[in-house]
């Protein structure tokens, strides 16, 4: 920014523009997280913040079987991310390289589901998979076969998660793949690299920033998933978010729920920090 | 494999995934057009009865009013704060910028259900009763960063020399903002507004904990789904799906028209 236009009241122009957002994030994001941390040290089943701090809730967690829910959440998030990476890469490649003028309209079609509440979309899967629903009803009336419904099994929860979080993997990945300059790829080919070598040595490393953002985003969202297991899983799987919700609602044990939330935040926060630290956001988002 | 074979394969895969994405919406549409109380496929009797019944319900009208009010307020506030946020994010080179960029991203990379609970605790700790107003606040925590990113992408392609030129020609700060900065960044602002409205409209995890007694459509649908089947659910689901699709396609169409008119 050119100097003559600086009014120079201590804050730089950038800082002044950032100020409303920073203030909002302090009261809307930082303060609530601090509240959660504070609650997690209150005695079990208390509702105020005025009691003497205690570690009882954390002790409760480590002696309970919450670690099973933790494990389910992590496992399903990891599986979701792995499947989505495989599903989305060819599409991202197509979006960035092959589809040309069809790219914008395809992007739009992939965006629309993002704006429909996830539970509505999951509900569609129930109608598709349920006994006498679209799939089984068709099989029955056309072929006369009546297989068991796969609804309310762990596999369907995974399907639901893959389905809900697909756009969150696809878009950062597309961004990443389109960052690979065509010249680099052609140069590698001209120098005699095989298609596999080009992919491993050029394509993948250069599109890594976008891919990593996609992996991270879907993992974080999938760890926080709550509707999939409830709507599609019929309680065959209890994710950690469900434990947290139960602690806040039926059990009326806010401090325990807060302690569980803190543990989840620590896992997610560490991961996000580790990954984000390594990337230059300007380069990913297209600074010229 | 030949290049053409590979191309066809990628096309086929992409279209297959799109079918996968839209399959549930299709099922919901079919279910909403069933005349009977329970959904059985193939459908024996078609009808619009459930559509009529749903729209005659006062409770549902109230839900629509709640969802639209929240989404509209979120859109206006988010766009204003995110616009300046985006300038700080992408336009100016200032000392705290890299830290600021990470702060903007943190709420996006955070499980929304946990964020919703955290906000519920926070409202409780400071003694605020949850209602549609607290829901607006909660949506903003997540949506402002998203909109900031969307506008930032436009800001990155903005040439600061345009502003400088206007200043050199004697324009005031306000004139430069109104005549140069705002028009150039308008496409980013418009898409940011679309994102804000639609993300708030469809949000469930934040609304679940922060709306108090004022339910939104996603929250109401969830309660109905967990409780069992009523044909009102597919009707509302269809409305919210097609509403979002129409809004986006309409916006896309407007943008292409504008672009054509310009060139």
Boltz contact constraints between the chains, C-beta under 6 A:
constraints:
  - contact:
      token1: [A, 1]
      token2: [B, 92]
      max_distance: 6.0
  - contact:
      token1: [A, 2]
      token2: [B, 164]
      max_distance: 6.0
  - contact:
      token1: [A, 12]
      token2: [B, 94]
      max_distance: 6.0
  - contact:
      token1: [A, 13]
      token2: [B, 92]
      max_distance: 6.0
  - contact:
      token1: [A, 14]
      token2: [B, 88]
      max_distance: 6.0
  - contact:
      token1: [A, 14]
      token2: [B, 92]
      max_distance: 6.0
  - contact:
      token1: [A, 14]
      token2: [B, 94]
      max_distance: 6.0
  - contact:
      token1: [A, 15]
      token2: [B, 94]
      max_distance: 6.0
  - contact:
      token1: [A, 17]
      token2: [B, 84]
      max_distance: 6.0
  - contact:
      token1: [A, 17]
      token2: [B, 87]
      max_distance: 6.0
  - contact:
      token1: [A, 17]
      token2: [B, 88]
      max_distance: 6.0
  - contact:
      token1: [A, 18]
      token2: [B, 88]
      max_distance: 6.0
  - contact:
      token1: [A, 18]
      token2: [B, 100]
      max_distance: 6.0
  - contact:
      token1: [A, 20]
      token2: [B, 81]
      max_distance: 6.0
  - contact:
      token1: [A, 20]
      token2: [B, 84]
      max_distance: 6.0
  - contact:
      token1: [A, 21]
      token2: [B, 81]
      max_distance: 6.0
  - contact:
      token1: [A, 21]
      token2: [B, 85]
      max_distance: 6.0
  - contact:
      token1: [A, 25]
      token2: [B, 103]
      max_distance: 6.0
  - contact:
      token1: [A, 28]
      token2: [B, 141]
      max_distance: 6.0
  - contact:
      token1: [A, 29]
      token2: [B, 107]
      max_distance: 6.0
  - contact:
      token1: [A, 29]
      token2: [B, 141]
      max_distance: 6.0
  - contact:
      token1: [A, 31]
      token2: [B, 122]
      max_distance: 6.0
  - contact:
      token1: [A, 32]
      token2: [B, 118]
      max_distance: 6.0
  - contact:
      token1: [A, 32]
      token2: [B, 119]
      max_distance: 6.0
  - contact:
      token1: [A, 32]
      token2: [B, 122]
      max_distance: 6.0
  - contact:
      token1: [A, 33]
      token2: [B, 118]
      max_distance: 6.0
  - contact:
      token1: [A, 35]
      token2: [B, 121]
      max_distance: 6.0
  - contact:
      token1: [A, 35]
      token2: [B, 122]
      max_distance: 6.0
  - contact:
      token1: [A, 35]
      token2: [B, 125]
      max_distance: 6.0
  - contact:
      token1: [A, 36]
      token2: [B, 118]
      max_distance: 6.0
  - contact:
      token1: [A, 36]
      token2: [B, 121]
      max_distance: 6.0
  - contact:
      token1: [A, 39]
      token2: [B, 121]
      max_distance: 6.0
  - contact:
      token1: [A, 49]
      token2: [B, 125]
      max_distance: 6.0
  - contact:
      token1: [A, 90]
      token2: [B, 10]
      max_distance: 6.0
  - contact:
      token1: [A, 90]
      token2: [B, 13]
      max_distance: 6.0
  - contact:
      token1: [A, 91]
      token2: [B, 14]
      max_distance: 6.0
  - contact:
      token1: [A, 94]
      token2: [B, 10]
      max_distance: 6.0
  - contact:
      token1: [A, 94]
      token2: [B, 14]
      max_distance: 6.0
  - contact:
      token1: [A, 98]
      token2: [B, 7]
      max_distance: 6.0
  - contact:
      token1: [A, 108]
      token2: [B, 252]
      max_distance: 6.0
  - contact:
      token1: [A, 109]
      token2: [B, 18]
      max_distance: 6.0
  - contact:
      token1: [A, 112]
      token2: [B, 245]
      max_distance: 6.0
  - contact:
      token1: [A, 112]
      token2: [B, 248]
      max_distance: 6.0
  - contact:
      token1: [A, 113]
      token2: [B, 21]
      max_distance: 6.0
  - contact:
      token1: [A, 115]
      token2: [B, 198]
      max_distance: 6.0
  - contact:
      token1: [A, 115]
      token2: [B, 202]
      max_distance: 6.0
  - contact:
      token1: [A, 115]
      token2: [B, 244]
      max_distance: 6.0
  - contact:
      token1: [A, 116]
      token2: [B, 202]
      max_distance: 6.0
  - contact:
      token1: [A, 116]
      token2: [B, 240]
      max_distance: 6.0
  - contact:
      token1: [A, 116]
      token2: [B, 241]
      max_distance: 6.0
  - contact:
      token1: [A, 116]
      token2: [B, 244]
      max_distance: 6.0
  - contact:
      token1: [A, 117]
      token2: [B, 202]
      max_distance: 6.0
  - contact:
      token1: [A, 117]
      token2: [B, 204]
      max_distance: 6.0
  - contact:
      token1: [A, 117]
      token2: [B, 218]
      max_distance: 6.0
  - contact:
      token1: [A, 118]
      token2: [B, 204]
      max_distance: 6.0
  - contact:
      token1: [A, 119]
      token2: [B, 204]
      max_distance: 6.0
  - contact:
      token1: [A, 119]
      token2: [B, 221]
      max_distance: 6.0
  - contact:
      token1: [A, 119]
      token2: [B, 222]
      max_distance: 6.0
  - contact:
      token1: [A, 120]
      token2: [B, 221]
      max_distance: 6.0
  - contact:
      token1: [A, 120]
      token2: [B, 237]
      max_distance: 6.0
  - contact:
      token1: [A, 120]
      token2: [B, 240]
      max_distance: 6.0
  - contact:
      token1: [A, 121]
      token2: [B, 24]
      max_distance: 6.0
  - contact:
      token1: [A, 123]
      token2: [B, 225]
      max_distance: 6.0
  - contact:
      token1: [A, 123]
      token2: [B, 237]
      max_distance: 6.0
  - contact:
      token1: [A, 124]
      token2: [B, 24]
      max_distance: 6.0
  - contact:
      token1: [A, 124]
      token2: [B, 25]
      max_distance: 6.0
  - contact:
      token1: [A, 124]
      token2: [B, 27]
      max_distance: 6.0
  - contact:
      token1: [A, 124]
      token2: [B, 28]
      max_distance: 6.0
  - contact:
      token1: [A, 125]
      token2: [B, 24]
      max_distance: 6.0
  - contact:
      token1: [A, 127]
      token2: [B, 27]
      max_distance: 6.0
  - contact:
      token1: [A, 127]
      token2: [B, 31]
      max_distance: 6.0
  - contact:
      token1: [A, 128]
      token2: [B, 27]
      max_distance: 6.0
  - contact:
      token1: [A, 132]
      token2: [B, 40]
      max_distance: 6.0
  - contact:
      token1: [A, 133]
      token2: [B, 41]
      max_distance: 6.0
  - contact:
      token1: [A, 134]
      token2: [B, 27]
      max_distance: 6.0
  - contact:
      token1: [A, 134]
      token2: [B, 41]
      max_distance: 6.0
  - contact:
      token1: [A, 137]
      token2: [B, 41]
      max_distance: 6.0
  - contact:
      token1: [A, 137]
      token2: [B, 42]
      max_distance: 6.0
  - contact:
      token1: [A, 141]
      token2: [B, 42]
      max_distance: 6.0
  - contact:
      token1: [A, 220]
      token2: [B, 109]
      max_distance: 6.0
  - contact:
      token1: [A, 223]
      token2: [B, 111]
      max_distance: 6.0
  - contact:
      token1: [A, 224]
      token2: [B, 111]
      max_distance: 6.0
  - contact:
      token1: [A, 224]
      token2: [B, 112]
      max_distance: 6.0
  - contact:
      token1: [A, 224]
      token2: [B, 113]
      max_distance: 6.0
  - contact:
      token1: [A, 224]
      token2: [B, 114]
      max_distance: 6.0
  - contact:
      token1: [A, 226]
      token2: [B, 113]
      max_distance: 6.0
  - contact:
      token1: [A, 241]
      token2: [B, 113]
      max_distance: 6.0
  - contact:
      token1: [A, 261]
      token2: [B, 114]
      max_distance: 6.0
  - contact:
      token1: [A, 264]
      token2: [B, 114]
      max_distance: 6.0
  - contact:
      token1: [A, 272]
      token2: [B, 109]
      max_distance: 6.0
  - contact:
      token1: [A, 276]
      token2: [B, 102]
      max_distance: 6.0
  - contact:
      token1: [A, 281]
      token2: [B, 101]
      max_distance: 6.0
  - contact:
      token1: [A, 285]
      token2: [B, 153]
      max_distance: 6.0
  - contact:
      token1: [A, 285]
      token2: [B, 156]
      max_distance: 6.0
  - contact:
      token1: [A, 286]
      token2: [B, 156]
      max_distance: 6.0
  - contact:
      token1: [A, 287]
      token2: [B, 156]
      max_distance: 6.0
